[in-house]
Amino acid sequence: MKTLDILRQSHLALHLIPITIRELIGLGHSPANVYIFENDQYILSIKKGAFIDQKVLKEHIEKGHSSVFVKEEERQDLIDVQQEHLRVITRSFSMGDSKENARKQLNLLSLNLRYLFEEPTNDETLNLQHQSLKILFNFLYKNSKYHEEIYHQYIKQGHHYIFAQPFLSSLFLIGILKIAHVYSQKDVENLFIASYFKDIGMSAIPLEKYDQEELSIKDKQILSKHPETSVRILKGRIPLTPNYFDVIKYHHSFSLLKRDLGTQLSVSDNMRIIGFETVMVNICDIIAAMISPRPYREAESLYDALKLVRDIISPEYPNEFKIIVNYFRNFFTVEL
């Protein structure tokens, strides 16, 4: 490579930041110049304003370019376009095929959650996420018969588990609370919102660290405090009462992190005080995590997930455990 080319590449590298290629899927025209890194150099793949050929994106994915690059100053242009798409689908949710709208909205919600993780103090991003979730919840609450189909469609979208986990666990939560027949629709909505946002405090750790099987001691300490961080980020910014913020604060009382560290999982005194709602938020989170793959492990079986849940809660909540088992028995019509 010539000296001038090397200088140009070095200058370009200083101004480029990675994005996931899925942020370009579904866009008509590119709001930014898009580069790939190939043969030890950055190559312009899509010019700003050019039509985005989905076949080209597929070819990039097949070649291993799951991440592409844009100039840092153009990153916000891309975010603005995706957020506007989320606003449009949210406003027009009741028009057309609601299941298809839910699929599209879920994809955009997961992208927007990534933006929220990047800037958790951004009120506009948080408010957009919250308002869109309320519309989605109303559909999900009234259409339990579509939950399994939506679940499988969403899994196929392939979002990073940090951004997929909040929805998956919250979807399970809706179904279980509905068949319990003791919660009003508003109660379930508030618990759905609390469940979805409960892990926003995990944004304190860089995303790439969640692909590692082992975190440093410092990162584990930060992660163990993420429920309190979530409360600090959210309190006064989304309309939840103190009881629901307590659910967020205590939802990590028995977690997969404790299991991985060899700590005994049991219902703590705090959980007895806070109540079964907090237990259920945590249980749905554990099941969704166990039956979903991670970069460092394969997915575990639903049977193993329910076995762990039995060990955790059945001594304190035997009847509720039966509800959980019956729910999942009816939820999955195909073997996981």
N, C-alpha and C positions, 0 to 999 in steps of 0.2 A: 504494500500500500504506500502511495506517495505521501511525502511529508504533509502536503496541503490537505490531503484526504484525512490523514491521521488527526490533524488539528481540527478539521471540521467535525469528525466523529467525536472527539473529546469535548468540543464545545456543545454538541448536540446532547451528549450523554449527561451533561450537567443540568440540562433543562428538561429532561424527560422523566416521567414517573410512570410506574406500571399501573395498568387497570386490568380487570378481567374482561376477556373477550365477550362474555355474555352481556356486558353493558352496551354492546353494539348491536346485539341480536334484536331484530324487530324495528330498528330505526330505518327510516327511509333514506336520509342523507346524513353524512357524518358532520357533527358539529365541531370536529377537530381533525387535524392531521394525525393519522394513526401509523405507527411504526412497528415493525417486527425486528427482533434481533436474530440475525441469521449469518452464518459464516463470519462470526466475530465482528459484525458491524450492524448498525441500525439502518434499516431500509424502509423508505416511505411506502406504505402499503395502500393507504386510502387517503386521498387528498381531502382537505376540509371543504365541505359543501358537496362532495361527490356522492353519487348513489352508492349505497352499501349493498354489494352483491352478497347475498347469504351463502352462495356457493363458495365464495372466496373465504368467508369466515369459517365454513366447514373445513376447507382445505387447510387453513391455519391450525385449527384444532387437531386435525389428523396428523399434522406435522409436529405437534407438541407445543404449539404457540397458544396455550390457554391464557397466557398473559400477553398483552400488547402494550404499547407505550404511546403516551400523548405528552405534549408540552404542558408543564405545570400551569402556565397561565391560561391554558385552554380546558383544563380539567373542569372548572366550574361551568363552562358552557355545556359540557356533556351532562353534568349533574342537573342543570336547569332543564334540559330537554327531558330527561327521564322523570324528573319530578312533575313536570307539566303533564306527561303521559299518565302518571299516577293520579293527578287531580282530575283529568278528563275521564278516566275509567271509573273513578269513585263517584263523580257527579252523574254519570250516565249508567250506573250499575244496573238499574232496573230495566234498562232498554236492551232488547235483544236477548240472547241466550245467557241466562244468569250463571250457569255453570262455566261457560267459556269466559265470561267476565271475571268470575272468581279465579280461574286459572291465570288470566292475564294480570289481575290485581295482585295475586300472590307473588308472581315473579317480580313485579315492580315494588311491592312492599319489601321483599328481601333485598333488592338493590338499594332501596331507600334506607333500610336498616344498616347496611354497610356504610352509607354516607353518615348516618347518625353515630355509628361507632367511630368514624373518623373525626367527627366534630359533635360530641354529645351535648354541648351547651348551645347548639344551634336551635333556637326556638321554632323557626319555620320548618325545619326538617322534622322535629319532634311533633309539632302540631299536625303536620301532614300525615305522619305515621299514625297518630292517634285517631284522627278523623276517619282515615281510610279503614282502620281496624274496626271501628264502630259499625261502618257499613257492612264490612265483611262478616262481622259477628252476627248481625241481624239475619243475613242469608244462611249462615251455618246453623244458627239456632233453630230456624224454621225448616231446615232441610237436612235432617240427620241422615236420611236415606242416601245422600250423595257423599257422605264423609269418606267412605272407603275409596271411592273413585277419585275424589279430590286428593286424598292422601297419596295414592299411587301416581297420579299426574304430577303432583308436586315433587315427589321423590325423583322423578325423571328429569326435572329441571336442573338438578345437580348443583344446587347452591352449596357453598361452604357450610359445614355443619354448624358453625357458630351462628349463622344467619337463618338456617333451616330449623334448628332445634326449638326456638321459641314458638314457631307456629305448630310444629308437630305435637309438642307436649300440650299446648293450649287447645288444639283440636280434640285430643283425647279427653281433656278436662271438661269440655262442653258436654260431650256424650255421657260421661259418667255422672256429672252433676244433674243432667236432665233426667236420667233414669232413677236417680235417688229420690226424686219427687219431693224434695224439701226446700228447694231454692227457687226464688222468683227469677224471671228472665233478667231483671236488672241485677240481681245478685250474681248470676252466672256471667253476665256481661262484665261486671267489675272484676270478677276473679279471672276471666279471660284476659282482660287488659293487664291486670297485675301479673299474671303468669307470663304474658308475652314480653313485658318490659323488665321482668325481674333480673335479667342477666346483663343489663346495659352497663353495669359496673365492670363487666369483664373487658370493656374497652380500655381499661387501664393497662392492659398487657398488649403488646403488638400482636397482630393477627397471626403472623407466621409462627409464633411460639406455640400456638394451639395445634400445630401439626406435629409437634414433638411428643414422643411418648413420655419423656421425663422432663419436668420443669425444674428450674433451679429452686433452691430453698426460698430465695427472695420472691420469686414469681409465685410460688405456692402460697406464701404469706399474703401477697397481694390478692391472689385469687380467692383465698379463704375469706377475705374481707369484702368481696365484691357485692354481697347483698346490701351491706351498709353504704357502699359507694353508689349502688343503684338508687337507694332511697335519697341520698344527697343530690344526685343528678335530677331525680324526678319530682321531688317534693316541691309543691307550689307551682309546678309547671303542667301537671295533668290533674284532672279533677277526680282524685280518689280520696276517700276518707282515711283517717288514721288507721282504722282496722285493716284496710287493704295494704297500706304501707307496712304494717306489721307482718302481713303475709309475705311481702317481698323481703323484709328484714330477716325473717326466720326460716325462709324456704330452704336454706342450705344446711339445716340442722342434721340431716343424715343424707349424705351425698355419695356419688360415685368416687369423688376425690378421697373421702374418708375410707371407702372400701379399698381403693388403690393403695392407700398409705397403711393399710392393715389395721385400721381402727374399727372397733365393733360398731355396727349400725344398730341403733335402737331409738325408740321414741323418747326424746329428752323431756326434761321438766318443762322447758319453754314450749315444746310442742303441745303438751297437755294444757298449758295455760292458753295458748293462742287458739287451739282448736283444730278440728278435722279439716277445715278448708286449707290450712297451711300444709297439713300432711298430704292432702290430695294434690296440691300444686307440685310438691316435691316428688310424689310417687309417679305422677304423669311424666315428669321430667326424667326420672330415672328410667322408666320403661322406654320412652322415646329415644333416650341416649343408648340404651343397651341394644335395642333392635336395629339401630342405625350404624353403618360402618364408620370408622374413623381412619385417618391416614396411617395410624400406627396399630390398628387392630381390625379384625373382621367383625361384622355384626353378630351379636349373640341371639340366641333363640328367644321367642316370646315365652316359652316354657321356663327358661332360666331366669328371665326378667321377673315373671310372676312368682317364681320360687323365692327370689330375693325379697320381693315385696311381702310375701307371706311371712318371711322371717322377721321383717321389720315391723309390720303393723298388726298381724293377725292376733297376737295376744291382747292388744288394746282395742282393736276394731275388727272383730271376727265377721260381723254382719256386713260391714263396709267392704271387707276383703272379698266376700262372696259377690258383691255388686261389681267390683272391679273385674273379677274372673269372668263373670257372665257377660259383661260389656265386651271384653276383648274376644271372647268366644264367638259372639255375634258380629263383632266388627269385621274381622278378617274372614272372608269367605274363601280365601286362598291361603295356603300354608306359607308362612314367612320363612 
